[in-house]
Amino acid sequence: MQISVLVLFAILLLSASKQTQSQPIDFEDGEVIEAAEAIGEVKVPAEIIATAAPERQASGRPIYQTGDRCKMPIKKGVCRALIPRWSYDPETKECHEFKFGGCDGNANNFATYDQCMAICANTDEI
C-alpha cells in the first residue's frame, strides 16, 4: 500500500512539473521565449526581459520621463515566472526586490539594485 501511494505521488509530481516546464513567457513587445525547464524560479538573462515595453515615440524613445517611471507602483505581472527584479519606492527612496511574473509589468522594473538606484535615486524632485 505504501509503495503504491509513493508511486502515485511520483506520477502526480512528474505530471505537474511537465505542465510548468513548457509555459511560455509572453513579453509585451511580442517576443515569446520558453520558460526554463525547472520547477520554481525561472532564470532569464536580464537583457531579454522586457520591463514592460512603454508606448514609444517615432524616435524609438519611451514616452514616459525617468521620474514617471520611478513613481509607478510595483507591478508583478500576471504570468507565473519568478524573476528577481527591483522596483523603486519614492516614499522610502529605496529600491526593493520583488518577483516579476514575466509579463504585464511596467517600467519600474530593473535587473539590479544598482541599476534601479542609478536611474531613480535622484528623480524625487522631478
VMD Tcl script that builds the backbone (N, CA, C; Angstrom):
set m [mol new atoms 378]
animate dup $m
set s [atomselect $m all]
$s set {name element resname resid chain x y z} {
  {N N MET 1 A 0.824 -1.203 0.000}
  {CA C MET 1 A 0.000 0.000 0.000}
  {C C MET 1 A 0.867 1.267 0.000}
  {N N GLN 2 A 1.926 1.280 0.829}
  {CA C GLN 2 A 2.788 2.455 0.890}
  {C C GLN 2 A 3.519 2.679 -0.431}
  {N N ILE 3 A 3.925 1.608 -1.080}
  {CA C ILE 3 A 4.632 1.739 -2.351}
  {C C ILE 3 A 3.706 2.310 -3.415}
  {N N SER 4 A 2.455 1.865 -3.460}
  {CA C SER 4 A 1.524 2.392 -4.464}
  {C C SER 4 A 1.220 3.866 -4.216}
  {N N VAL 5 A 1.177 4.280 -2.968}
  {CA C VAL 5 A 0.962 5.696 -2.653}
  {C C VAL 5 A 2.165 6.510 -3.121}
  {N N LEU 6 A 3.372 5.992 -2.885}
  {CA C LEU 6 A 4.577 6.691 -3.332}
  {C C LEU 6 A 4.649 6.770 -4.855}
  {N N VAL 7 A 4.278 5.698 -5.526}
  {CA C VAL 7 A 4.275 5.696 -6.990}
  {C C VAL 7 A 3.261 6.705 -7.514}
  {N N LEU 8 A 2.079 6.736 -6.936}
  {CA C LEU 8 A 1.049 7.695 -7.342}
  {C C LEU 8 A 1.527 9.128 -7.118}
  {N N PHE 9 A 2.152 9.375 -5.971}
  {CA C PHE 9 A 2.679 10.704 -5.669}
  {C C PHE 9 A 3.742 11.103 -6.695}
  {N N ALA 10 A 4.640 10.181 -7.034}
  {CA C ALA 10 A 5.691 10.463 -8.015}
  {C C ALA 10 A 5.097 10.784 -9.384}
  {N N ILE 11 A 4.070 10.051 -9.783}
  {CA C ILE 11 A 3.414 10.303 -11.074}
  {C C ILE 11 A 2.763 11.679 -11.085}
  {N N LEU 12 A 2.079 12.024 -10.007}
  {CA C LEU 12 A 1.441 13.344 -9.923}
  {C C LEU 12 A 2.479 14.456 -9.944}
  {N N LEU 13 A 3.571 14.260 -9.231}
  {CA C LEU 13 A 4.629 15.268 -9.192}
  {C C LEU 13 A 5.257 15.458 -10.573}
  {N N LEU 14 A 5.522 14.373 -11.262}
  {CA C LEU 14 A 6.094 14.470 -12.609}
  {C C LEU 14 A 5.143 15.128 -13.597}
  {N N SER 15 A 3.867 14.799 -13.515}
  {CA C SER 15 A 2.913 15.419 -14.445}
  {C C SER 15 A 2.768 16.905 -14.160}
  {N N ALA 16 A 2.815 17.303 -12.890}
  {CA C ALA 16 A 2.734 18.728 -12.545}
  {C C ALA 16 A 3.970 19.469 -13.041}
  {N N SER 17 A 5.139 18.838 -12.933}
  {CA C SER 17 A 6.356 19.512 -13.387}
  {C C SER 17 A 6.373 19.658 -14.902}
  {N N LYS 18 A 5.845 18.714 -15.638}
  {CA C LYS 18 A 5.793 18.818 -17.102}
  {C C LYS 18 A 4.906 19.986 -17.523}
  {N N GLN 19 A 3.823 20.247 -16.774}
  {CA C GLN 19 A 2.929 21.354 -17.111}
  {C C GLN 19 A 3.623 22.685 -16.899}
  {N N THR 20 A 4.430 22.817 -15.844}
  {CA C THR 20 A 5.073 24.098 -15.573}
  {C C THR 20 A 6.280 24.338 -16.453}
  {N N GLN 21 A 6.900 23.282 -16.977}
  {CA C GLN 21 A 8.112 23.448 -17.763}
  {C C GLN 21 A 7.865 24.111 -19.107}
  {N N SER 22 A 6.725 23.919 -19.702}
  {CA C SER 22 A 6.526 24.399 -21.063}
  {C C SER 22 A 5.706 25.681 -21.146}
  {N N GLN 23 A 5.499 26.356 -20.031}
  {CA C GLN 23 A 4.726 27.591 -20.069}
  {C C GLN 23 A 5.568 28.702 -20.689}
  {N N PRO 24 A 5.110 29.323 -21.781}
  {CA C PRO 24 A 5.888 30.401 -22.388}
  {C C PRO 24 A 5.800 31.672 -21.559}
  {N N ILE 25 A 6.821 32.489 -21.657}
  {CA C ILE 25 A 6.790 33.812 -21.059}
  {C C ILE 25 A 6.526 34.762 -22.215}
  {N N ASP 26 A 5.401 35.447 -22.188}
  {CA C ASP 26 A 4.988 36.309 -23.289}
  {C C ASP 26 A 5.271 37.749 -22.904}
  {N N PHE 27 A 6.210 38.394 -23.587}
  {CA C PHE 27 A 6.551 39.765 -23.288}
  {C C PHE 27 A 5.697 40.710 -24.120}
  {N N GLU 28 A 5.507 41.917 -23.623}
  {CA C GLU 28 A 4.636 42.885 -24.276}
  {C C GLU 28 A 5.155 43.336 -25.633}
  {N N ASP 29 A 6.428 43.147 -25.898}
  {CA C ASP 29 A 6.950 43.581 -27.192}
  {C C ASP 29 A 6.794 42.507 -28.260}
  {N N GLY 30 A 6.030 41.463 -27.955}
  {CA C GLY 30 A 5.742 40.425 -28.923}
  {C C GLY 30 A 6.717 39.272 -28.899}
  {N N GLU 31 A 7.773 39.372 -28.108}
  {CA C GLU 31 A 8.771 38.307 -28.031}
  {C C GLU 31 A 8.281 37.226 -27.076}
  {N N VAL 32 A 8.377 35.987 -27.497}
  {CA C VAL 32 A 7.967 34.866 -26.656}
  {C C VAL 32 A 9.160 33.939 -26.497}
  {N N ILE 33 A 9.468 33.591 -25.246}
  {CA C ILE 33 A 10.526 32.617 -25.010}
  {C C ILE 33 A 9.968 31.526 -24.126}
  {N N GLU 34 A 10.586 30.377 -24.136}
  {CA C GLU 34 A 10.139 29.273 -23.300}
  {C C GLU 34 A 10.751 29.408 -21.917}
  {N N ALA 35 A 9.982 29.064 -20.901}
  {CA C ALA 35 A 10.478 29.088 -19.524}
  {C C ALA 35 A 11.531 27.998 -19.357}
  {N N ALA 36 A 12.419 28.195 -18.410}
  {CA C ALA 36 A 13.458 27.198 -18.137}
  {C C ALA 36 A 12.813 25.899 -17.689}
  {N N GLU 37 A 13.485 24.797 -17.941}
  {CA C GLU 37 A 12.942 23.502 -17.555}
  {C C GLU 37 A 13.282 23.221 -16.101}
  {N N ALA 38 A 12.703 24.003 -15.216}
  {CA C ALA 38 A 12.929 23.820 -13.785}
  {C C ALA 38 A 11.674 24.223 -13.050}
  {N N ILE 39 A 11.433 23.580 -11.959}
  {CA C ILE 39 A 10.303 23.965 -11.121}
  {C C ILE 39 A 10.810 25.042 -10.190}
  {N N GLY 40 A 10.057 26.092 -10.018}
  {CA C GLY 40 A 10.467 27.169 -9.132}
  {C C GLY 40 A 10.881 28.379 -9.931}
  {N N GLU 41 A 12.008 28.947 -9.566}
  {CA C GLU 41 A 12.459 30.193 -10.155}
  {C C GLU 41 A 12.934 29.993 -11.585}
  {N N VAL 42 A 12.472 30.851 -12.477}
  {CA C VAL 42 A 12.903 30.813 -13.868}
  {C C VAL 42 A 13.983 31.862 -14.033}
  {N N LYS 43 A 15.123 31.468 -14.553}
  {CA C LYS 43 A 16.228 32.408 -14.741}
  {C C LYS 43 A 16.300 32.790 -16.210}
  {N N VAL 44 A 16.088 34.066 -16.480}
  {CA C VAL 44 A 16.114 34.591 -17.837}
  {C C VAL 44 A 17.126 35.729 -17.855}
  {N N PRO 45 A 18.045 35.764 -18.809}
  {CA C PRO 45 A 19.018 36.855 -18.853}
  {C C PRO 45 A 18.326 38.217 -18.876}
  {N N ALA 46 A 18.882 39.148 -18.113}
  {CA C ALA 46 A 18.263 40.469 -17.962}
  {C C ALA 46 A 18.088 41.188 -19.286}
  {N N GLU 47 A 19.007 40.975 -20.232}
  {CA C GLU 47 A 18.921 41.723 -21.487}
  {C C GLU 47 A 17.739 41.329 -22.352}
  {N N ILE 48 A 17.106 40.179 -22.081}
  {CA C ILE 48 A 15.937 39.821 -22.887}
  {C C ILE 48 A 14.631 39.970 -22.123}
  {N N ILE 49 A 14.711 40.437 -20.887}
  {CA C ILE 49 A 13.485 40.629 -20.117}
  {C C ILE 49 A 12.912 41.999 -20.446}
  {N N ALA 50 A 11.694 42.017 -20.903}
  {CA C ALA 50 A 11.031 43.294 -21.171}
  {C C ALA 50 A 10.590 43.875 -19.844}
  {N N THR 51 A 10.852 45.138 -19.632}
  {CA C THR 51 A 10.420 45.774 -18.399}
  {C C THR 51 A 9.130 46.530 -18.671}
  {N N ALA 52 A 8.284 45.912 -19.414}
  {CA C ALA 52 A 7.019 46.491 -19.847}
  {C C ALA 52 A 7.295 47.524 -20.925}
  {N N ALA 53 A 7.257 47.106 -22.145}
  {CA C ALA 53 A 7.553 47.996 -23.259}
  {C C ALA 53 A 6.574 49.157 -23.264}
  {N N PRO 54 A 7.041 50.360 -22.941}
  {CA C PRO 54 A 6.140 51.517 -22.919}
  {C C PRO 54 A 5.802 51.963 -24.330}
  {N N GLU 55 A 4.801 52.800 -24.439}
  {CA C GLU 55 A 4.486 53.398 -25.731}
  {C C GLU 55 A 5.726 54.161 -26.189}
  {N N ARG 56 A 6.019 54.122 -27.459}
  {CA C ARG 56 A 7.235 54.768 -27.956}
  {C C ARG 56 A 6.903 55.854 -28.978}
  {N N GLN 57 A 7.734 56.878 -28.961}
  {CA C GLN 57 A 7.624 57.934 -29.945}
  {C C GLN 57 A 8.224 57.429 -31.250}
  {N N ALA 58 A 8.107 58.226 -32.308}
  {CA C ALA 58 A 8.693 57.856 -33.596}
  {C C ALA 58 A 10.206 57.677 -33.476}
  {N N SER 59 A 10.833 58.382 -32.529}
  {CA C SER 59 A 12.282 58.277 -32.339}
  {C C SER 59 A 12.677 56.959 -31.697}
  {N N GLY 60 A 11.706 56.215 -31.188}
  {CA C GLY 60 A 12.012 54.964 -30.510}
  {C C GLY 60 A 12.199 55.124 -29.017}
  {N N ARG 61 A 12.196 56.351 -28.522}
  {CA C ARG 61 A 12.357 56.583 -27.087}
  {C C ARG 61 A 11.022 56.433 -26.374}
  {N N PRO 62 A 11.046 55.975 -25.120}
  {CA C PRO 62 A 9.798 55.861 -24.369}
  {C C PRO 62 A 9.146 57.226 -24.180}
  {N N ILE 63 A 7.820 57.246 -24.106}
  {CA C ILE 63 A 7.090 58.493 -23.894}
  {C C ILE 63 A 7.240 58.987 -22.457}
  {N N TYR 64 A 7.324 58.068 -21.474}
  {CA C TYR 64 A 7.411 58.496 -20.081}
  {C C TYR 64 A 8.771 59.120 -19.788}
  {N N GLN 65 A 8.805 59.975 -18.789}
  {CA C GLN 65 A 10.052 60.549 -18.296}
  {C C GLN 65 A 10.622 59.623 -17.225}
  {N N THR 66 A 11.915 59.718 -16.955}
  {CA C THR 66 A 12.546 58.851 -15.959}
  {C C THR 66 A 11.848 58.958 -14.613}
  {N N GLY 67 A 11.522 60.170 -14.188}
  {CA C GLY 67 A 10.848 60.351 -12.901}
  {C C GLY 67 A 9.503 59.657 -12.857}
  {N N ASP 68 A 8.772 59.679 -13.980}
  {CA C ASP 68 A 7.482 58.990 -14.035}
  {C C ASP 68 A 7.674 57.491 -13.857}
  {N N ARG 69 A 8.674 56.952 -14.504}
  {CA C ARG 69 A 8.967 55.520 -14.422}
  {C C ARG 69 A 9.198 55.105 -12.973}
  {N N CYS 70 A 9.918 55.925 -12.247}
  {CA C CYS 70 A 10.281 55.588 -10.874}
  {C C CYS 70 A 9.127 55.769 -9.894}
  {N N LYS 71 A 8.075 56.447 -10.309}
  {CA C LYS 71 A 6.911 56.649 -9.438}
  {C C LYS 71 A 5.805 55.638 -9.687}
  {N N MET 72 A 5.992 54.772 -10.684}
  {CA C MET 72 A 4.979 53.749 -10.971}
  {C C MET 72 A 4.955 52.724 -9.836}
  {N N PRO 73 A 3.787 52.157 -9.537}
  {CA C PRO 73 A 3.713 51.134 -8.486}
  {C C PRO 73 A 4.374 49.834 -8.951}
  {N N ILE 74 A 4.751 49.000 -7.995}
  {CA C ILE 74 A 5.284 47.684 -8.355}
  {C C ILE 74 A 4.179 46.919 -9.060}
  {N N LYS 75 A 4.499 46.342 -10.196}
  {CA C LYS 75 A 3.531 45.527 -10.930}
  {C C LYS 75 A 4.186 44.188 -11.233}
  {N N LYS 76 A 3.796 43.170 -10.478}
  {CA C LYS 76 A 4.416 41.850 -10.585}
  {C C LYS 76 A 4.058 41.133 -11.870}
  {N N GLY 77 A 2.944 41.488 -12.489}
  {CA C GLY 77 A 2.523 40.832 -13.720}
  {C C GLY 77 A 1.664 39.610 -13.450}
  {N N VAL 78 A 1.046 39.120 -14.510}
  {CA C VAL 78 A 0.083 38.025 -14.362}
  {C C VAL 78 A 0.662 36.655 -14.711}
  {N N CYS 79 A 1.837 36.606 -15.318}
  {CA C CYS 79 A 2.440 35.309 -15.650}
  {C C CYS 79 A 3.078 34.696 -14.408}
  {N N ARG 80 A 3.532 33.450 -14.532}
  {CA C ARG 80 A 3.935 32.698 -13.347}
  {C C ARG 80 A 5.435 32.524 -13.152}
  {N N ALA 81 A 6.249 33.230 -13.888}
  {CA C ALA 81 A 7.697 33.146 -13.658}
  {C C ALA 81 A 8.021 33.834 -12.330}
  {N N LEU 82 A 9.140 33.530 -11.766}
  {CA C LEU 82 A 9.580 34.167 -10.520}
  {C C LEU 82 A 10.952 34.793 -10.761}
  {N N ILE 83 A 10.957 35.862 -11.536}
  {CA C ILE 83 A 12.200 36.506 -11.939}
  {C C ILE 83 A 12.536 37.595 -10.919}
  {N N PRO 84 A 13.691 37.507 -10.254}
  {CA C PRO 84 A 14.043 38.549 -9.286}
  {C C PRO 84 A 14.305 39.875 -10.000}
  {N N ARG 85 A 13.596 40.907 -9.597}
  {CA C ARG 85 A 13.726 42.241 -10.180}
  {C C ARG 85 A 13.691 43.265 -9.055}
  {N N TRP 86 A 13.942 44.524 -9.396}
  {CA C TRP 86 A 13.982 45.615 -8.422}
  {C C TRP 86 A 13.051 46.734 -8.869}
  {N N SER 87 A 12.372 47.348 -7.901}
  {CA C SER 87 A 11.437 48.438 -8.171}
  {C C SER 87 A 11.704 49.562 -7.173}
  {N N TYR 88 A 11.591 50.802 -7.636}
  {CA C TYR 88 A 11.858 51.963 -6.785}
  {C C TYR 88 A 10.598 52.390 -6.047}
  {N N ASP 89 A 10.747 52.677 -4.752}
  {CA C ASP 89 A 9.649 53.179 -3.921}
  {C C ASP 89 A 9.964 54.627 -3.557}
  {N N PRO 90 A 9.231 55.602 -4.126}
  {CA C PRO 90 A 9.540 57.006 -3.853}
  {C C PRO 90 A 9.297 57.419 -2.400}
  {N N GLU 91 A 8.465 56.685 -1.666}
  {CA C GLU 91 A 8.229 57.019 -0.254}
  {C C GLU 91 A 9.442 56.703 0.611}
  {N N THR 92 A 10.053 55.550 0.392}
  {CA C THR 92 A 11.227 55.163 1.182}
  {C C THR 92 A 12.527 55.594 0.513}
  {N N LYS 93 A 12.430 56.024 -0.750}
  {CA C LYS 93 A 13.590 56.418 -1.551}
  {C C LYS 93 A 14.611 55.286 -1.658}
  {N N GLU 94 A 14.105 54.078 -1.771}
  {CA C GLU 94 A 14.930 52.875 -1.895}
  {C C GLU 94 A 14.352 51.966 -2.972}
  {N N CYS 95 A 15.192 51.102 -3.481}
  {CA C CYS 95 A 14.743 50.067 -4.410}
  {C C CYS 95 A 14.503 48.790 -3.621}
  {N N HIS 96 A 13.437 48.089 -3.952}
  {CA C HIS 96 A 13.063 46.864 -3.244}
  {C C HIS 96 A 12.947 45.721 -4.247}
  {N N GLU 97 A 13.406 44.544 -3.816}
  {CA C GLU 97 A 13.327 43.375 -4.684}
  {C C GLU 97 A 11.904 42.834 -4.707}
  {N N PHE 98 A 11.481 42.331 -5.863}
  {CA C PHE 98 A 10.199 41.646 -5.993}
  {C C PHE 98 A 10.355 40.566 -7.046}
  {N N LYS 99 A 9.395 39.663 -7.114}
  {CA C LYS 99 A 9.425 38.584 -8.103}
  {C C LYS 99 A 8.501 38.961 -9.256}
  {N N PHE 100 A 9.087 39.157 -10.432}
  {CA C PHE 100 A 8.341 39.537 -11.628}
  {C C PHE 100 A 7.828 38.283 -12.319}
  {N N GLY 101 A 6.562 38.299 -12.700}
  {CA C GLY 101 A 5.948 37.141 -13.340}
  {C C GLY 101 A 6.389 36.900 -14.769}
  {N N GLY 102 A 6.991 37.894 -15.417}
  {CA C GLY 102 A 7.484 37.701 -16.773}
  {C C GLY 102 A 6.686 38.417 -17.846}
  {N N CYS 103 A 5.497 38.917 -17.513}
  {CA C CYS 103 A 4.707 39.663 -18.493}
  {C C CYS 103 A 3.770 40.618 -17.755}
  {N N ASP 104 A 3.256 41.593 -18.484}
  {CA C ASP 104 A 2.289 42.556 -17.959}
  {C C ASP 104 A 2.837 43.337 -16.768}
  {N N GLY 105 A 4.071 43.788 -16.887}
  {CA C GLY 105 A 4.657 44.618 -15.842}
  {C C GLY 105 A 4.586 46.078 -16.241}
  {N N ASN 106 A 5.383 46.904 -15.587}
  {CA C ASN 106 A 5.508 48.296 -16.006}
  {C C ASN 106 A 6.986 48.668 -16.016}
  {N N ALA 107 A 7.294 49.912 -16.263}
  {CA C ALA 107 A 8.681 50.333 -16.450}
  {C C ALA 107 A 9.460 50.481 -15.149}
  {N N ASN 108 A 8.804 50.427 -13.995}
  {CA C ASN 108 A 9.505 50.468 -12.709}
  {C C ASN 108 A 9.939 49.041 -12.380}
  {N N ASN 109 A 10.877 48.533 -13.152}
  {CA C ASN 109 A 11.260 47.125 -13.128}
  {C C ASN 109 A 12.706 47.050 -13.627}
  {N N PHE 110 A 13.636 46.778 -12.714}
  {CA C PHE 110 A 15.057 46.842 -13.036}
  {C C PHE 110 A 15.743 45.515 -12.741}
  {N N ALA 111 A 16.802 45.228 -13.480}
  {CA C ALA 111 A 17.525 43.964 -13.323}
  {C C ALA 111 A 18.325 43.907 -12.026}
  {N N THR 112 A 18.845 45.046 -11.565}
  {CA C THR 112 A 19.673 45.050 -10.357}
  {C C THR 112 A 19.301 46.224 -9.456}
  {N N TYR 113 A 19.695 46.115 -8.198}
  {CA C TYR 113 A 19.506 47.203 -7.240}
  {C C TYR 113 A 20.273 48.437 -7.716}
  {N N ASP 114 A 21.524 48.245 -8.132}
  {CA C ASP 114 A 22.352 49.373 -8.561}
  {C C ASP 114 A 21.753 50.102 -9.761}
  {N N GLN 115 A 21.220 49.355 -10.718}
  {CA C GLN 115 A 20.581 49.972 -11.884}
  {C C GLN 115 A 19.363 50.781 -11.442}
  {N N CYS 116 A 18.570 50.213 -10.565}
  {CA C CYS 116 A 17.372 50.888 -10.055}
  {C C CYS 116 A 17.736 52.198 -9.358}
  {N N MET 117 A 18.719 52.145 -8.462}
  {CA C MET 117 A 19.115 53.344 -7.726}
  {C C MET 117 A 19.753 54.380 -8.648}
  {N N ALA 118 A 20.554 53.940 -9.611}
  {CA C ALA 118 A 21.209 54.878 -10.526}
  {C C ALA 118 A 20.188 55.659 -11.342}
  {N N ILE 119 A 19.106 55.010 -11.723}
  {CA C ILE 119 A 18.092 55.668 -12.543}
  {C C ILE 119 A 17.115 56.479 -11.701}
  {N N CYS 120 A 16.761 55.976 -10.520}
  {CA C CYS 120 A 15.655 56.577 -9.771}
  {C C CYS 120 A 16.029 57.385 -8.531}
  {N N ALA 121 A 17.198 57.216 -7.964}
  {CA C ALA 121 A 17.517 57.841 -6.675}
  {C C ALA 121 A 17.424 59.360 -6.693}
  {N N ASN 122 A 17.723 59.997 -7.800}
  {CA C ASN 122 A 17.711 61.459 -7.861}
  {C C ASN 122 A 16.514 62.009 -8.615}
  {N N THR 123 A 15.460 61.220 -8.744}
  {CA C THR 123 A 14.297 61.672 -9.513}
  {C C THR 123 A 13.170 62.175 -8.629}
  {N N ASP 124 A 13.353 62.179 -7.317}
  {CA C ASP 124 A 12.267 62.584 -6.420}
  {C C ASP 124 A 11.870 64.041 -6.601}
  {N N GLU 125 A 12.781 64.872 -7.072}
  {CA C GLU 125 A 12.465 66.288 -7.259}
  {C C GLU 125 A 11.674 66.531 -8.533}
  {N N ILE 126 A 11.681 65.567 -9.451}
  {CA C ILE 126 A 11.022 65.738 -10.763}
  {C C ILE 126 A 9.525 65.778 -10.605}
}
mol reanalyze $m
mol bondsrecalc $m
mol representation Tube
mol addrep $m
